[in-house]
Amino acid sequence: MITAIVFVVFPFAMIHAALSDIFTMTIANRVSLLLIAAFIAIAPFIGLSWTEFGLHLAAFALVLSVTFALFAAGVMGGGDAKLLASTALWMGLGPALMHYILMATVAGGILTLVLLVFRGSALAAYAGEVRVLRRLVDEKDIPYGVALAIGGLAAFPQSPAMIWAVAQAA
């Protein structure tokens, strides 16, 4: 049961966040709350010591502090900030978190460049009645939840929960 939670909750929450951000330019609080609640529920069963669990909480607090400051400065959306922090909880302080942040940054840079080129191109005029494309053209914001999902899914195999789940499934 715990293995199924690890295999299902994190990936589907990240995919849901990305799609939600594309279609509505928002990431619901329930996605971040689900990630937090699921991790806290499975943490006792995946072999984390109290120290390791504390490091996961520290990763969450550190990332939430930084992203809250970025949100307050108007650089990052609130949903993105909460999603990044709740994902950091799953990664913990360590290589998985660094891989996540690096992959999300690279994906975000590519996404931003693609959207800027698309918005400035003649193709943008053809977005027309396709609501999603029209929103991507007309909005000034970037649906960064897509980049966070790509980074999270790329780093997830290195997370302690996924390493444990794969070992259990083997």
DAMO-V92544 format. One record per pair of residues at least 24 apart in sequence whose C-alpha atoms are under 10 Angstrom apart, sorted by the first residue. I is the first residue (numbers start at 1). J is the second residue. Records with the same first field share a line. If there is no record, write none. Layout:
I: J, J
//
This chain:
1: 42
2: 38, 41, 42, 43, 45, 46, 161, 164, 165, 168
3: 42, 45, 46, 161, 162, 164, 165, 166, 167, 168, 169
4: 165, 169
5: 38, 39, 41, 42, 161, 165
6: 38, 39, 42, 46, 90, 156, 161, 162, 163, 164, 165, 166
7: 156, 161, 162, 165, 166
9: 34, 35, 38, 39
10: 34, 35, 38, 39, 87, 90, 149, 152, 153, 156, 161, 162
11: 149, 152, 153, 156
12: 149, 153
13: 83, 87, 149
14: 83, 87, 145, 146, 147, 148, 149, 150, 151, 152, 153
15: 145, 146, 148, 149, 150, 152, 153
16: 145, 146, 149
17: 79, 80, 83, 143, 144, 145, 146, 148, 149
18: 143, 144, 145, 146, 147, 148, 149, 150
19: 143, 145, 146, 149
20: 143, 145, 146
21: 79, 80, 142, 143, 144, 145, 146
22: 132, 133, 135, 136, 142, 143, 144, 145, 146
23: 131, 132, 133, 135, 136, 143
24: 132, 135, 143
25: 77, 79, 135, 136, 139, 141, 142, 143, 144, 145
26: 77, 78, 79, 80, 143, 144, 145
27: 77, 78, 79, 80, 81, 82, 83, 143, 144, 145
28: 78, 79, 80, 82, 83
29: 78, 79, 82, 83
30: 83
31: 79, 82, 83, 86
32: 79, 80, 81, 82, 83, 84, 85, 86, 87
33: 82, 83, 86
34: 86
35: 83, 85, 86, 87, 88, 89, 90
36: 60, 83, 85, 86, 87, 88, 89, 90
37: 86
38: 90
39: 86, 87, 89, 90, 161
40: 89, 90
42: 161
43: 90, 160, 161
45: 161, 164
46: 160, 161, 162, 163, 164, 165, 168
47: 160, 161, 164
48: 160, 161, 164
52: 92, 93, 160
53: 89, 90, 92, 93
54: 89, 92, 93
55: 89, 91, 92, 93, 94
56: 88, 89, 90, 91, 92, 93, 94, 97, 160
57: 85, 86, 88, 89, 90, 91, 92, 93
58: 88, 89, 92, 93
59: 85, 86, 87, 88, 89, 90, 91, 92, 93, 94, 97
60: 84, 85, 86, 87, 88, 89, 90, 91, 92, 93
61: 85, 86, 88, 89
62: 88, 89, 93
63: 87, 88, 89, 97
64: 88, 89
76: 141, 142, 144
77: 141, 142, 143, 144, 145
79: 144, 145
80: 143, 144, 145, 146, 147, 148
81: 144, 145, 148
83: 145, 148, 149, 152
84: 145, 148, 149, 151, 152
87: 148, 149, 151, 152, 156
88: 152, 159
89: 159
90: 152, 156, 159, 160, 161, 162
91: 152, 155, 156, 157, 158, 159, 160, 161, 162
92: 159, 160, 161
94: 158, 159
95: 155, 158, 159
96: 152, 154, 155, 156, 157, 158, 159, 160
97: 151, 152, 155, 156, 158, 159
98: 155
99: 151, 152, 154, 155, 156, 158, 159
100: 148, 149, 150, 151, 152, 153, 154, 155, 156, 158, 159
101: 147, 148, 151, 152, 155
102: 151, 155
103: 147, 148, 149, 150, 151, 152, 153, 154, 155
104: 144, 145, 146, 147, 148, 149, 150, 151, 152, 153, 154, 155
105: 144, 147, 148, 150, 151
106: 147, 148, 150, 151
107: 144, 146, 147, 148, 149, 150, 151
108: 142, 143, 144, 145, 146, 147, 148, 150, 151
109: 144, 147
110: 147
111: 142, 143, 144, 146, 147
112: 141, 142, 143, 144, 147
115: 140, 141, 142, 143
116: 140, 142
//
